[in-house]
């Protein structure tokens, strides 16, 4: 790639040492050249300690129980991103990049990993699947999403969802992907549809605070402009939680 964009690592000014863990996982589909991955062009010295890369023949991986292009997830990708899905499906090789490590005071680990992914696209990668954000992007779309001068916004690293919440004219706003930062996902319940935009902006602000190192604790009271008395945070979830595959910090929007 000509004049590649260097991926920055941002500091986390709200960070405090904790026992939380960061988890990254990506599938890179393609036919890879047997050359050194040009990650240094993107500001990366290579995969950080704790992250490993394994190469698989796609034909063998299709038999794996966790194969991400089959079942409900595969059908979702086929419908939402048909071009990327077909390119991934046709690729003869799949490279899995995965690992976890201790919470960190900066995001150098993310810069280094994304730099390797960008380099893999330069040597034969055609699509990248991120199971944490339920996204499948072809090479060009991935570059547009992540290779942004001065760095992609935190919002680009996550998925913010809106679902019905079992009550007319009320929605559930929730995220996926905060394991990339070793933090719980955000869940805002019983949001009146008339304030969806406001709740969405608040959700973005909360995940930004967490990505910059902030923690929420059980029973913590959050003061929110325009909400008298604020809201109270409750913690829950875990890696087996089907909605998050992560812990979460949740509160209800007051009537």
C-alpha positions in Angstrom: 0.0 0.0 0.0 1.4 3.4 -0.9 2.0 5.9 1.9 0.3 3.7 4.6 -1.2 5.5 7.6 0.5 4.9 10.9 -1.9 3.6 13.6 -1.5 5.6 16.8 -1.7 4.2 20.4 -3.6 6.5 22.7 -3.0 6.9 26.4 -5.6 6.0 29.0 -5.8 9.0 31.4 -8.4 7.3 33.7 -6.5 4.0 33.9 -5.8 2.4 37.3 -4.2 -1.0 37.7 -6.8 -3.9 37.9 -7.1 -7.6 37.4 -9.1 -7.2 34.2 -8.0 -8.8 31.0 -7.9 -7.6 27.4 -9.0 -10.1 24.8 -8.5 -9.8 21.0 -9.6 -12.2 18.3 -9.7 -11.8 14.5 -10.0 -14.1 11.5 -8.1 -13.0 8.4 -9.1 -14.8 5.1 -6.9 -14.9 2.0 -3.9 -16.5 0.3 -0.8 -15.2 2.0 2.6 -14.6 0.5 5.5 -16.2 2.3 7.1 -12.9 3.2 7.5 -10.8 6.4 4.3 -9.0 7.3 4.9 -5.3 6.6 3.4 -4.2 9.9 6.1 -1.7 10.6 4.7 0.5 7.8 1.7 1.0 10.1 3.6 1.7 13.3 3.6 -1.8 14.6 6.6 -3.9 15.6 4.6 -7.1 15.3 2.1 -8.9 17.5 2.4 -8.0 21.2 3.3 -10.6 23.7 0.3 -12.7 24.5 -1.1 -12.6 21.0 -0.5 -15.5 18.7 -1.2 -16.2 15.0 -2.0 -19.6 13.6 -2.5 -20.4 9.9 -5.1 -22.9 8.8 -6.2 -24.4 5.5 -9.8 -23.1 5.1 -11.0 -26.6 4.1 -9.9 -28.0 7.5 -11.3 -25.0 9.5 -14.8 -25.6 8.0 -15.1 -28.7 10.2 -14.4 -26.8 13.4 -17.4 -26.3 15.7 -16.6 -22.6 16.1 -16.2 -21.9 12.4 -17.7 -18.4 12.1 -19.0 -18.6 8.5 -21.7 -21.2 9.3 -24.8 -21.2 11.3 -26.7 -18.1 12.4 -23.5 -16.0 12.3 -22.7 -17.1 8.8 -26.2 -16.3 7.6 -26.0 -12.9 9.2 -22.7 -12.1 7.4 -24.0 -13.5 4.1 -27.0 -11.1 4.3 -25.2 -8.0 5.7 -21.9 -8.2 3.8 -22.4 -10.5 0.8 -19.3 -9.4 -1.1 -17.0 -9.8 1.9 -18.7 -13.1 2.8 -18.1 -14.6 -0.6 -14.5 -13.4 -0.7 -13.9 -14.9 2.8 -15.7 -18.1 1.8 -13.6 -18.6 -1.3 -10.3 -17.9 0.4 -8.0 -21.0 0.7 -6.4 -19.9 4.0 -7.5 -18.5 7.3 -5.2 -16.9 9.8 -6.5 -16.7 13.3 -5.0 -13.9 15.5 -6.0 -14.3 19.1 -4.8 -13.8 22.7 -5.3 -12.1 26.0 -3.2 -10.2 28.4 -3.3 -7.9 31.4 -5.0 -4.5 31.4 -2.7 -1.8 30.1 -2.2 1.9 30.7 -2.1 2.5 26.9 -3.4 0.9 23.7 -0.1 0.0 22.2 -1.3 -3.6 22.1 -4.2 -2.6 19.9 -2.1 -0.5 17.5 0.5 -3.4 17.1 -2.2 -6.0 16.4 -4.1 -3.8 14.0 -0.8 -3.0 12.2 -0.3 -6.7 11.7 -3.8 -7.1 10.3 -3.2 -4.2 7.9 0.0 -5.8 6.8 -1.7 -9.1 6.2 -4.1 -7.4 3.8 -1.1 -6.2 1.8 0.2 -9.7 1.3 -2.9 -11.6 0.3 -5.6 -11.0 2.9 -9.0 -10.4 1.4 -11.3 -10.0 4.4 -11.2 -9.7 8.2 -13.8 -11.1 10.6 -14.1 -9.7 14.2 -16.4 -12.0 16.2 -16.4 -9.5 19.1 -18.2 -6.8 17.1 -19.9 -9.3 14.7 -18.3 -7.6 11.7 -16.9 -9.0 8.4 -15.2 -6.5 6.2 -13.4 -6.9 2.9 -9.9 -5.4 2.6 -11.0 -2.0 1.3 -13.8 -1.6 3.8 -11.4 -2.6 6.7 -8.9 0.0 5.6 -11.5 2.7 5.4 -12.8 1.8 8.9 -9.5 1.5 10.7 -6.7 3.2 8.7 -7.8 6.8 9.4 -5.2 9.6 9.8 -4.7 10.4 13.5 -6.5 7.2 14.4 -9.9 5.7 14.0 -12.4 7.0 16.7 -13.1 4.7 19.6 -16.6 4.2 18.2 -15.1 2.3 15.2 -13.7 -0.4 17.4 -17.1 -1.3 18.9 -20.6 -2.2 18.0 -23.5 -0.3 19.5 -26.9 -2.0 19.1 -30.5 -1.1 19.6 -33.1 -3.7 20.4 -36.7 -3.8 21.6 -36.9 -4.0 25.4 -40.2 -5.7 26.0 -42.2 -2.5 26.4 -43.9 -0.4 23.7 -41.9 2.6 22.5 -38.9 1.5 24.6 -35.5 0.2 23.5 -32.4 -1.4 24.8 -29.1 0.2 23.9 -26.1 -2.0 24.4 -22.5 -2.6 23.1 -20.2 -5.4 22.0 -16.4 -5.3 21.8 -15.3 -3.7 25.1 -13.1 -6.8 25.8 -10.7 -5.1 23.4 -10.1 -2.6 26.3 -10.5 -5.0 29.2 -13.7 -3.4 30.3 -17.4 -4.3 30.6 -19.8 -3.6 27.8 -22.5 -0.9 28.4 -26.2 -1.8 28.7 -28.9 0.9 29.0 -32.4 -0.5 29.6 -35.9 0.9 29.1 -34.9 3.8 26.9 -38.0 5.8 25.7 -37.8 6.0 22.0 -38.2 9.8 22.1 -34.7 10.0 23.7 -32.9 7.4 21.6 -30.4 9.9 20.1 -29.6 11.2 23.6 -29.1 7.7 25.0 -27.0 6.7 22.0 -24.7 9.7 22.6 -24.5 8.8 26.3 -23.6 5.3 25.4 -20.7 6.5 23.2 -19.5 8.7 26.0 -19.5 5.9 28.5 -17.6 3.5 26.3 -15.1 6.2 25.5 -14.5 6.8 29.2 -14.0 3.0 29.7 -11.6 2.8 26.6 -9.6 5.6 28.3 -9.3 3.5 31.4 -12.3 4.3 33.6 -14.0 1.7 35.8 -17.6 1.4 36.9 -18.4 -0.3 40.2 -21.5 -2.1 41.5 -24.1 0.4 42.9 -22.2 3.4 41.5 -24.3 6.5 40.9 -23.9 8.3 37.6 -24.9 11.9 37.4 -26.4 12.6 34.0 -27.4 16.0 32.8 -31.2 16.3 32.6 -31.9 13.2 34.7 -32.9 14.2 38.2 -31.2 11.9 40.8 -29.0 10.2 38.2 -28.9 6.5 37.6 -27.4 3.5 39.5 -25.0 1.1 37.7 -25.2 -2.7 38.2 -22.6 -5.1 37.0 -23.3 -8.6 35.5 -22.6 -10.9 32.7 -19.5 -13.0 31.9 -17.7 -14.6 28.9 -20.6 -17.0 28.4 -23.3 -14.3 28.4 -25.0 -14.7 24.9 -25.6 -11.0 24.4 -22.2 -9.7 25.3 -19.7 -12.6 25.7 -18.4 -10.2 28.3 -19.3 -8.6 31.6 -21.5 -5.5 31.4 -22.3 -2.3 33.3 -26.0 -1.7 33.2 -28.6 0.8 34.3 -32.2 1.7 33.5 -33.2 4.9 32.0 -35.7 6.6 34.4 -39.2 7.4 33.3 
